[in-house]
Each structure stands twice: as structure tokens, then as C-alpha cells.
Amino acid sequence: MVSRFFVIVHLSKKYVFDFGNDGVLSRKITEQGIITVPDGSLYYINENGYIQMNAGLIEYNGDYYFAVYSGKLRVSGNQKINSTVSNGLPI
């Protein structure tokens, strides 16, 4: 069975669920980390088990990422980073 991740918004929080090709819910993804959903977008699941919207600059495993308002990680283009969105990380 091939798994597919889907992002679902519930009560202003974005959660990620793993569904099989048969459409059956396999599990809620709660492990901290970066995942790729079927449309190719990258999301960071925080330590609380959900996608933090508008997270700004985040550090994960020694690398820096920028999460836009929707929670997607910026993978191309330019992003202005200032003290408002740096979350105290060095800029």
C-alpha cells in the first residue's frame, strides 16, 4: 500500500494525515520533521504534532527554513527576513 499525506485544517491548526491508495486513513502524522505532500509542497510538523501557520524562520536539524502563512516551506524565490519573522534565530 502506497501512503499519501494530506493536510487538513481543523480549529485553525493544520494537521497531516497519512492515507493509503485505498482511501483508508492510516494514521495522523505527529512526528516532528519535514514532509512532502502529494502536490510536492513541503511542510514542517512542529514538536506539537501540527503545521504551524506563519511560522517564519525555523531551524530543523541544523538547517534553516522559512514557513509562509499557509505553513508551506519556501523552496524557491527570495524571502525578506527581519527580526519580526526570524523567531530569535540569527539573521
C-alpha beads as a LAMMPS data file, in Angstrom:
LAMMPS data file: protein, C-alpha beads

91 atoms
90 bonds

1 atom types
1 bond types

-500.0 500.0 xlo xhi
-500.0 500.0 ylo yhi
-500.0 500.0 zlo zhi

Masses

1 110.0

Atoms # bond

1 1 1 0.000 0.000 0.000
2 1 1 1.427 3.402 -1.013
3 1 1 0.887 6.158 1.513
4 1 1 -0.157 9.718 0.751
5 1 1 -0.023 12.635 3.148
6 1 1 -2.858 15.141 3.233
7 1 1 -3.046 18.416 5.116
8 1 1 -6.331 19.102 6.892
9 1 1 -7.238 22.309 8.733
10 1 1 -9.171 21.878 11.983
11 1 1 -9.822 24.658 14.507
12 1 1 -7.182 26.953 12.925
13 1 1 -4.476 24.289 13.111
14 1 1 -3.143 22.251 10.209
15 1 1 -2.683 18.551 10.763
16 1 1 -1.221 15.919 8.449
17 1 1 -2.824 12.543 7.902
18 1 1 -1.487 9.500 6.076
19 1 1 -3.960 7.776 3.741
20 1 1 -3.370 4.644 1.703
21 1 1 -4.222 4.358 -2.007
22 1 1 -7.423 2.620 -0.929
23 1 1 -8.508 5.866 0.764
24 1 1 -8.365 4.433 4.263
25 1 1 -6.900 6.652 6.973
26 1 1 -3.725 5.027 8.193
27 1 1 -2.589 7.456 10.883
28 1 1 -2.177 11.061 11.947
29 1 1 1.401 12.213 11.424
30 1 1 2.697 13.676 14.678
31 1 1 6.453 13.150 14.410
32 1 1 8.413 16.385 14.163
33 1 1 10.000 16.860 10.772
34 1 1 9.614 17.908 7.155
35 1 1 7.214 16.077 4.869
36 1 1 6.277 16.317 1.199
37 1 1 2.553 16.174 0.362
38 1 1 1.175 14.865 -2.978
39 1 1 1.290 18.264 -4.730
40 1 1 5.025 18.499 -3.973
41 1 1 4.702 21.126 -1.221
42 1 1 6.916 20.826 1.833
43 1 1 5.611 21.339 5.356
44 1 1 7.297 21.301 8.752
45 1 1 5.491 19.440 11.526
46 1 1 6.405 21.073 14.817
47 1 1 7.054 19.457 18.190
48 1 1 3.316 19.678 18.982
49 1 1 2.397 17.476 16.003
50 1 1 0.867 20.057 13.679
51 1 1 1.898 22.545 10.989
52 1 1 2.434 25.972 12.470
53 1 1 0.997 28.583 10.123
54 1 1 3.041 31.739 9.541
55 1 1 5.980 30.288 11.455
56 1 1 8.589 32.406 9.685
57 1 1 12.198 31.301 10.011
58 1 1 12.656 27.910 11.662
59 1 1 15.664 25.748 12.379
60 1 1 15.447 21.991 11.958
61 1 1 18.396 19.592 12.181
62 1 1 20.853 22.476 11.861
63 1 1 19.280 23.842 8.664
64 1 1 17.104 26.920 8.272
65 1 1 13.734 27.005 6.531
66 1 1 11.105 29.677 6.005
67 1 1 7.434 28.814 6.514
68 1 1 4.960 31.197 4.865
69 1 1 1.461 31.999 6.159
70 1 1 -0.056 28.748 4.856
71 1 1 2.629 26.725 6.618
72 1 1 4.326 25.698 3.361
73 1 1 8.094 25.899 3.321
74 1 1 9.565 28.336 0.832
75 1 1 11.617 26.344 -1.688
76 1 1 12.374 28.951 -4.339
77 1 1 12.451 32.690 -4.759
78 1 1 13.512 35.318 -2.294
79 1 1 12.221 35.997 1.175
80 1 1 12.953 39.089 3.225
81 1 1 13.799 38.040 6.765
82 1 1 13.783 40.583 9.560
83 1 1 13.522 40.427 13.336
84 1 1 9.715 40.070 13.103
85 1 1 9.896 36.713 11.308
86 1 1 13.281 35.434 12.489
87 1 1 11.960 33.917 15.742
88 1 1 15.164 34.946 17.507
89 1 1 17.344 32.970 15.096
90 1 1 20.489 34.688 13.776
91 1 1 19.863 36.745 10.653

Bonds

1 1 1 2
2 1 2 3
3 1 3 4
4 1 4 5
5 1 5 6
6 1 6 7
7 1 7 8
8 1 8 9
9 1 9 10
10 1 10 11
11 1 11 12
12 1 12 13
13 1 13 14
14 1 14 15
15 1 15 16
16 1 16 17
17 1 17 18
18 1 18 19
19 1 19 20
20 1 20 21
21 1 21 22
22 1 22 23
23 1 23 24
24 1 24 25
25 1 25 26
26 1 26 27
27 1 27 28
28 1 28 29
29 1 29 30
30 1 30 31
31 1 31 32
32 1 32 33
33 1 33 34
34 1 34 35
35 1 35 36
36 1 36 37
37 1 37 38
38 1 38 39
39 1 39 40
40 1 40 41
41 1 41 42
42 1 42 43
43 1 43 44
44 1 44 45
45 1 45 46
46 1 46 47
47 1 47 48
48 1 48 49
49 1 49 50
50 1 50 51
51 1 51 52
52 1 52 53
53 1 53 54
54 1 54 55
55 1 55 56
56 1 56 57
57 1 57 58
58 1 58 59
59 1 59 60
60 1 60 61
61 1 61 62
62 1 62 63
63 1 63 64
64 1 64 65
65 1 65 66
66 1 66 67
67 1 67 68
68 1 68 69
69 1 69 70
70 1 70 71
71 1 71 72
72 1 72 73
73 1 73 74
74 1 74 75
75 1 75 76
76 1 76 77
77 1 77 78
78 1 78 79
79 1 79 80
80 1 80 81
81 1 81 82
82 1 82 83
83 1 83 84
84 1 84 85
85 1 85 86
86 1 86 87
87 1 87 88
88 1 88 89
89 1 89 90
90 1 90 91
